[in-house]
Amino acid sequence: MRPLSLLLSASLLVLSASASANTMPYPDAETPASGSTVQVIAPAAPVYIPDGMVEQIRGTYALSNGWRLKVEKVSWRNIEARIDKQKTMRLRAVSEDTFVSSNGMVTMRFKQGESGDDMTLSYVPDARLAQVVVVSSRMAQR
């Protein structure tokens, strides 16, 4: 009887862990990273985003965790991204296919995968924890 109760509690633990994965916090591209350390990061040199590149990355992405991400160009070096109905995030180009938020906690990499239509979103959900969440996607619609 004892092994059965251990098996039941272990399976409940696994279920609770998977349930918490579905309720991940949304990325925050504006709040400065907080903590007891000071980190100095030189801003990356601005990168011009050619219109052809914008057409390749602009659109709606179905993220692997169920979120929907919409990407649009704002200026020659910035894009705006909105996940579901959350606040819009502005990200700056650091290369032709990589964009980073001003606080450095959100990064989007485009032109991933074999076909070049995949995108990877990585973000730090809480600056107090040593954790990075990586969510991948394929282009859902342009």
N, C-alpha and C positions, 0 to 999 in steps of 0.2 A: 504494500500500500504506500510506503514511503517513496519509492521511485516514481510512482504515478503523480504524487503531489509535487515533487520536484520538477517533473516534466511539465505539469500544468503551469507552475509559476514561471518556468523558463519561457514557455510559449507566450504567456501574457506579457513578459518583458519584451520579447521580440515584437509583438503586436504594438505595444505602446511606442517603441522606438520608430517603427514604420509610420505610425500615425503622426508623430511629431515631425517627420520629414515632409509631410504634406502641408504643414502649416509654417513653412519657412517665412521669416520676415522679408519684406521687400527691400531692395537696395536703397540706400540713402546717399545721394551724390552731393549733398550740400552740407551736412553737419560735419564740422571739423573733427578729425580724429582726436579723441581725448585719451588721457592716460598720464602716467607719471614720468614719461620720457619725452624728450624733445627731439624731433626729427626735422632736419632741414633738407628740403628737396628743391633743387633748382628747376624752374619751369622749363619744360621742353620747348625747343624752338618751334614756332608755328609751322605747320605743314599745310600747303595748299591742297585742297581736295578737288580734283578735276571733275567736271560735270559727268563724264562717263563713269567715273567711280561712284558718284552719287546715285546714278541710275541703277548700278549693280547692287547697292546696299539698301536703297530706300524701299520701304514696304512693310508688311506685317509678318512677324515671325511667331510660330507656335512653339513655345519653349517646352523642353522635355518635362518640366514639372507642372504643366497645365496653364501657365501664364501666357498671355498674348502681349507681344512687344511690337510697337509701331515706331519706325525710324524715319525721320525726315531731315533734310539739310536746312540749316539756318543761315549760315554764312560760309565764306570760303574756307573756314577752318573748323567749324563746329557743326555738330548734329544735335538734334533733340530726339530723345527716346522716351516713350511712355509705356509703362507696364500696367496692363489692365486699366483701372481708373485712378491710378496713383498720380502723384505730382510729376510733371515733366522734368526729365534730367537733361542737362546740357553737358555734352562731352566734347573735348577738344581732340583734334587729330594729332597723334604723335608719330604716325606713319600713315601711309596711304590706306591701310586697312585696319589700323588700331586706334581706338579712341578711349580717353581716360577722363574721369570726372575731375573737377578742380580739387577735391580733397584726396584724390588718389585711391578711393575705396571701391570704385566701379570701373571695370575695364571691359570693352567690347572688341572682339577680334572677328573680322569678317573675312570672306573668301577662304573659308576652312573646308576641309573634306575633299574628296576626289573631284566633285563637280564644281567646287568653289562657291556653292550656294549655302553652305553651312555657316553658322555664327556661334561664337562662344561668349557667354556673359559670365564674368567672374566678379564677385564682390565680397566685401567683408561685412557680415551682418551686424557685428558688434565689435567696435574697436578695442574693447576690453578683453576680448578672447582671441586666441591664436587660431582663427578659423577663416577659411576662404571657401565660399560656395561657388561651384562651377555648374552652369546650366547651359546645355547646348540646344541648337535649333536648326531647322531647315526652313528655307523661305516658304511661307504659307501663301502669300499673294503679294503682288506688286501694286 
